Amino acid sequence: MKQDNKSPACRVVVLISGNGSNLQAIIDQSHTGGYQLSAVISNRADAFGLQRAAQAGIATCVLDHKAFASREAFDARLRQEIDTFAPDLVVLAGFMRILSSAFVQHYAGRLLNIHPSLLPAYKGTNTHQRVLDAGEALHGASVHFVTPELDGGPVVRQAVIKIAANDTKDTLAQRVAIEEHKIYPEVLAWFAAGRLVFDVDGVTLDQQRLPTCGVQSQENSQTHAN
């Protein structure tokens, strides 16, 4: 696969633990996004996302974290496996592991995650119920670069949805997932095109410094860069 008929497409390795719906969105957009999925790696052998990858002809690998004596030992082996594919970008798509600082620093500036909240609010788990319990009016998803601080890396892209009076944690999860599937492949395409850069000075898109919330759009209202 070629990008602009000159240079190879951006090589991407995706890490998953489960169903892989974001993985599927990334696969579906890869033919136009300028990136190529080199491998999908899971810490769970029963992750359905592995089947999605296999059906798309993408190499897969399972590394069971329970087979390792420590988080650091697992991360070191995972890093070794990832690096055999020489990726330009590593993408977390429902990878349910807290990564060690050494792992994160090894991929500094080329490690992305998506989180189901409007970061920096509601880091961690169970975000949909927590925003309902707090009586929030807005919710959404954030794509961010990964740093050693959990869910604390700089935000690249957010999708915002309004919380309806009849929303439950399940309906919110479904609505947020729809937005995730739009914005995650979009950010990968920005990175693949060289438009998105994270360095010691922060995050830039098209050489413009991004605000704390990144590029933000409302549900059904596209206000982001094209």
LINDA-V473963 format. One record per residue. N is the residue number from 0. PHI is phi as a letter, one per 20 degrees, with the letter a starting at -180 (999 if undefined). Layout:
# LINDA-V473963
n=N phi=PHI
n=N phi=PHI
This chain:
# LINDA-V473963
n=0 phi=999
n=1 phi=d
n=2 phi=d
n=3 phi=l
n=4 phi=l
n=5 phi=c
n=6 phi=d
n=7 phi=f
n=8 phi=f
n=9 phi=f
n=10 phi=e
n=11 phi=c
n=12 phi=d
n=13 phi=d
n=14 phi=d
n=15 phi=c
n=16 phi=c
n=17 phi=b
n=18 phi=f
n=19 phi=m
n=20 phi=f
n=21 phi=f
n=22 phi=g
n=23 phi=f
n=24 phi=f
n=25 phi=f
n=26 phi=f
n=27 phi=f
n=28 phi=e
n=29 phi=f
n=30 phi=f
n=31 phi=d
n=32 phi=e
n=33 phi=m
n=34 phi=c
n=35 phi=c
n=36 phi=f
n=37 phi=e
n=38 phi=a
n=39 phi=c
n=40 phi=c
n=41 phi=c
n=42 phi=e
n=43 phi=c
n=44 phi=f
n=45 phi=e
n=46 phi=f
n=47 phi=f
n=48 phi=g
n=49 phi=f
n=50 phi=f
n=51 phi=g
n=52 phi=f
n=53 phi=f
n=54 phi=f
n=55 phi=e
n=56 phi=m
n=57 phi=e
n=58 phi=f
n=59 phi=c
n=60 phi=b
n=61 phi=d
n=62 phi=c
n=63 phi=f
n=64 phi=f
n=65 phi=f
n=66 phi=e
n=67 phi=d
n=68 phi=f
n=69 phi=b
n=70 phi=g
n=71 phi=f
n=72 phi=f
n=73 phi=f
n=74 phi=f
n=75 phi=f
n=76 phi=f
n=77 phi=f
n=78 phi=f
n=79 phi=f
n=80 phi=f
n=81 phi=g
n=82 phi=f
n=83 phi=f
n=84 phi=e
n=85 phi=l
n=86 phi=f
n=87 phi=e
n=88 phi=b
n=89 phi=d
n=90 phi=c
n=91 phi=e
n=92 phi=c
n=93 phi=m
n=94 phi=e
n=95 phi=e
n=96 phi=c
n=97 phi=e
n=98 phi=e
n=99 phi=f
n=100 phi=f
n=101 phi=f
n=102 phi=f
n=103 phi=f
n=104 phi=f
n=105 phi=f
n=106 phi=d
n=107 phi=g
n=108 phi=n
n=109 phi=b
n=110 phi=c
n=111 phi=d
n=112 phi=c
n=113 phi=c
n=114 phi=c
n=115 phi=e
n=116 phi=a
n=117 phi=e
n=118 phi=g
n=119 phi=e
n=120 phi=f
n=121 phi=l
n=122 phi=f
n=123 phi=n
n=124 phi=d
n=125 phi=l
n=126 phi=f
n=127 phi=f
n=128 phi=f
n=129 phi=f
n=130 phi=f
n=131 phi=f
n=132 phi=f
n=133 phi=e
n=134 phi=m
n=135 phi=f
n=136 phi=e
n=137 phi=c
n=138 phi=b
n=139 phi=r
n=140 phi=c
n=141 phi=c
n=142 phi=e
n=143 phi=b
n=144 phi=f
n=145 phi=e
n=146 phi=c
n=147 phi=g
n=148 phi=f
n=149 phi=g
n=150 phi=l
n=151 phi=d
n=152 phi=f
n=153 phi=f
n=154 phi=f
n=155 phi=d
n=156 phi=b
n=157 phi=c
n=158 phi=d
n=159 phi=d
n=160 phi=c
n=161 phi=e
n=162 phi=e
n=163 phi=e
n=164 phi=f
n=165 phi=e
n=166 phi=f
n=167 phi=d
n=168 phi=f
n=169 phi=f
n=170 phi=f
n=171 phi=f
n=172 phi=g
n=173 phi=f
n=174 phi=f
n=175 phi=f
n=176 phi=g
n=177 phi=g
n=178 phi=f
n=179 phi=g
n=180 phi=f
n=181 phi=e
n=182 phi=e
n=183 phi=f
n=184 phi=f
n=185 phi=f
n=186 phi=f
n=187 phi=f
n=188 phi=f
n=189 phi=f
n=190 phi=f
n=191 phi=f
n=192 phi=e
n=193 phi=m
n=194 phi=e
n=195 phi=d
n=196 phi=c
n=197 phi=c
n=198 phi=c
n=199 phi=f
n=200 phi=e
n=201 phi=p
n=202 phi=d
n=203 phi=c
n=204 phi=c
n=205 phi=l
n=206 phi=m
n=207 phi=d
n=208 phi=f
n=209 phi=e
n=210 phi=f
n=211 phi=g
n=212 phi=e
n=213 phi=m
n=214 phi=e
n=215 phi=c
n=216 phi=c
n=217 phi=e
n=218 phi=g
n=219 phi=m
n=220 phi=b
n=221 phi=e
n=222 phi=d
n=223 phi=e
n=224 phi=f
n=225 phi=e
